[in-house]
Amino acid sequence: MMHKTHQRFIVPKIFQDLPNLVAGVSTRHGGVSQGAYNSLNLGKHTTDYTDHIEQNLFLLCQDLGIQTSQLARAYQCHGAEIWHTEIGGYQENFDAIIATQPGIIAGVGIADCCPILIVDPNQKVTAAIHAGWKGTVAQIVKKTATELVEKYESKAKDLLAYIGPCISQTHFEVGDEVAAHFSDSEKTKLGPKFHVDLKKANLHQLQEAGIDQIEISEYCTIEHNEHFFSHRKENGITGRMMAFAGFKW
């Protein structure tokens, strides 16, 4: 299942051979949080103890060989706004973050929504994207990929992308009004209700942007809840993982 028992993060195979790259997704293992937040909760806006969240973040960053001050994160609002940054810190109301230079690690919080990481090994620019159904419908992944090409001289054929752990189609039951936003290949009826495939929908956006070097995580946050937080399975009271990407100096 996991590469090692109870490790704090997983590294996608597509990124493993890139020097100085820090990229992956945290798990729920190896932290100090308790109860519903057990144990590596990184969600700043959860009702977990603040000092536990900060300690968890420190432990993860220690493993990654970076400082917590290098992280660029944001309070996410299920929109399609992109924060382009050359500094670390915490902003409000961005669902995609582009780290425009080495030394900064872009990170997004997740607990069922789909995380997408995009890395340009040539320009040393990275993006971390949070795409729930609203962000997916708003084309946040395609928008972010296009920004990399248009603003940072990235070439789509050189970009590497990872679609991380999220709620799988089997478990993502939606109403007809949500299903209407997705193509026939991105949804299916299981019983009376539609089920949406967030991974496939965001894969299509990466492909539309000209990216073809893509890895898709096998993990579902509900099926593999022992390793990942799930907002839906845990009835809204749970922690957050972080999907992150950036180059060290």
N, C-alpha and C positions, 0 to 999 in steps of 0.2 A: 504494500500500500504506500506508505510514506517511505522515502529513501532511508531515513533513520527514524527510530522510535522517538517521538516527542521532540523533534527538532523545531526550532523557532521559525524557520522559513524554508521555502522550497525555491530552488533555482531552475527556471525552465531550461531545457536542453539547448534551445535555440540561442541562448545567451552565454552558455558556459565557457566558450572559448575566446570571449572578447576581453582583452586585457583592461584592467582598471574599471570595468563595468560593475556596478552594484545594482542588481535587478532581480526581482522575484516577488513572492507573496508570503506574508507571514501566516503562521498557523495560530491555533489557540493554545499551543503548548509552551511551557517554559517561563510562564509569568508568575506574578504574585497575587493577581486578583482572585477573588473567591466568589462562591455562589453562582449566580447566573453568568457572571463575567469570567468564570474560570477558563484560562488563567492569564493568557497574554492579551488582555484587552488593550487596544490602542485608540479606542474611540473617545476623543476629547469631550464630545457632547453627550456621552452616556452618564448615567447617575452613579457610576462607579466612583470610588475614592480617587481624588485627583492625584494624590501621591502614588497610588498604585499604578495609575495610567503612566505617570512620568517615569516610574521605575521600570515598567514594562518597556517603554520606549528606549530607555537607556540600555537595558539588557539586549534588545534587538540591535541597536546601533553598535553596541560593543561587539556583537557577533559579526556585524557587517564591516567593522573597521572604519566607521564614520562617527562624526559628532552629531548629536541631535539638532544642533544649530544649522546643519547643512540641509535638513529636510525642508522642503517647500510643500505645505499642505493647505487645505482650505475646508471651510464648512461648506458642505455640498447641498444643493437645493434642487436636484433633478432637472437642471436646465442644460444649456449648451454653451455656457461662457467659458473662455479659456484664459488662464493666467499665464502670461509669458514672463518668466522671472530669471534673474541672474543672482538673486539672493534667497536665503532660506527664510522661514517664518510661516505665519498662519494668516490666511486671508478669509474673507467671507464670500460665499455665493459663487464659487467656481467649481465646475465638475470635471474640468481637464486642466492639467498643469504641464507646461512645457519648460523644462530646465534648459536654458539657452547656452549654458557653458559648463565645463567640468567643475566639480566642487559642489554642485547643487544636485540634490536627489529629489525628484518629483515623487509625490506619494498621494494616493487616494485611499479612503476608507471604504470597506465593503463588508456586507453580511447577507448577501443573496444577489445584489446587483452585480452586473458583469464588469470586471476590471480588464482594461486593455492597456498593454504597455507597448510603446513603439520606440525603437532605438535606431539612431543613425550612427553607425560605427565610424563614418568618415568625418562628419561635421561635429561629432561628439555632442549631439543634441538628443534629448530624450523626452518622451511624453508619458504621463500616467493619466488614464481616463476612467471615470466612473459612469457607467451606463446602465441605469435601470430602464424600464420600458419607456419612460418619458424621454430620457436622454437619447435612447436608441432611435425613437421616432423623430427626435429633433436632429438626427444625423450627426451627433457629436463626434463620433469616431471618424467619419469621412471629413468633417470640418477640420478636425485637429490634424489629420494626415495631410490635408490640402495646405494647411498653414505651414507645416514643416517644409513642404516643397516650395511654396511661394515666398516664404520669408527667410528661410535658412539655407537655401540652395541644396536641400536634400533631393536625392533622386529616388523616386518611388521603388525602383528595382533594387536599391541598396538597403532599403529599410527592413528591419526585422521586427516582427510583431508577435505578441503573445496574448491570447485570450484566456483569462484565468478562471479560477474556481468561482462558480455562481450557481444559482438555482437552475436545475436542469428542466428541460421541456416536460418531462414526466410529471414534475411537481409544480410547474408554473401555470396553474389554472387561472384564467382571466375571464372577464366579462366580454360580451360581444362587442361592446364599444371600444375596448382596448384591442381586441383581436382584429378589428376592422383596419387598424393602422399597419398591419403586417401582411406580407405577401403569402400566397398559398404554400410556398415552400418553407416558410418560417413559422407556420402554425399547423396544428392538427386537432381534430376533435377526438377527445378521449371521453367517451360517454356523452353526456349532454353539453359539456363545456369545451371551449377551445383551450389549448395549451400552446404557449409561445416558446420558441427556441431562441433565447437571447444570444447564445453563442453563434448560432448560424446567422442571425440578423446582423450582428456586428462583423462577422466574417465577410458577409456580402459588402459591407461598407469599406472594409480594408481592400477588398478586391476591386471595388469600383474606383478606389483611389490609386490603383495600380500596384498595390503591394501584394506580392505572392510568396514571400518568405514568412510563413505564419505557422505558429504552433498553437494548438488548442488543448487546454487542460482537460484531463479526463474527470476531474473532480466535480462533484455536486455538493453544494453547501448543506443540503438537506440529507442526502444519502450518506455523506461522510461528515456528519455533524460532530463526530468525536474529534475531528481534526480542525474543523472550521466553524465559525459562528454562523448561525442562520436566524435572521430576523423573523421569518415566517414560521419556522419550526418551533422557535423558542418564544413565540407570541409577543414579539416586540421588545422583550427585555433580554438583551444579550450584548456581547462585546462587538468589536470591529477588528477585522484584519486590516492590513495595509498592503497594497500593491505599489511597488516602488521601482524607479529606474533613474540612474544617473551615473556619471563617470567621476571617479576620483581625480584629484589633481594630477 
